[in-house]
Amino acid sequence: MVNCSRASAFVSIQIEHDRRIGNVVLEILDEQGRVIYKEEGKALTGELVRRLDKGQLPRGTHRLKVHFRDQDLSQEFTIE
């Protein structure tokens, strides 16, 4: 789930799974498909929460891609 509210200075990313998430790759792509943010890590629980500063990301429509275990998730969001 991605929450990008105009009232907040942050983009909130929350991943929940019924098992331990393990190795995870987060990518944010711009409208042209270029990777503008990438994070690789390991989550030892079933929940992973990240807050990214909107000031570090350009305005426009972006796509969050998440890969962990056998899951590939994707969600669009807009920074105004």
N, C-alpha and C positions, 0 to 999 in steps of 0.2 A: 504494500500500500504506500502510495506517495501522497503527501499532503503539502500543497504549495499555496498557502493563503496569502492574499495581498497584505493582510494585517500583520504578517510575521516576516521577520528578516531571514528566516530559515526555510529550507526544504527538508521536511521530515520524511524519512524512509523507515518503514517498519516491516519486518519479515517475521512471520510466525509459522511454526511447523510443529507437528505433534511429536517429532523425534529431534534429536540433536542435529543441528544444521550442518556442522562440519565445515569443510573448505567452501568458501563463497567468493564469487567475483561479482562486483558491482560496476556497471559502466553507465555513464550518461552520454548520450549521443545527441548532437545538434540536428537541425533540419536536413543537413546535407549528409548525415550519417557518419560524421567525424566524431571520434571519441574525445570528449572534453573533460571527462573525469573518469578515473579508474581506480578501484581499490580492490585488493586481494587480501583475504585473511581467513580466519577460522573462528567460528562461533561454537562454543562448547555447550550451549543451551539450545532450546527450541525457539528462541527469540533473538532478533538482531535489530537494533535501533541505531540510526545515524541521523545526525542533523548537520546539514551543509549550509554554509553561509551563501545566501543568494547573491551577494555582492561579488563573489568569486566566479559566478556563472553568467554568461551573456543572456540578454532577454530573448524571448521567443519560445517556440514549442520544442520540447526535448523528449527523448525517450529513455526511460530507465530500463536497463536490461540486467537481470540477476540470474546467475547460474550457480546452483548448488546441488550436490548429489545427482539425482536424475531429473532435476527440475530446471526448466528454462522459463523465466517469467519476464514479461515486458509490460510497461505501462507508460502512456504519454502524460506529460504535464506541461504547463505553461508558466513562464516567469514573465511578469508584466513590469 
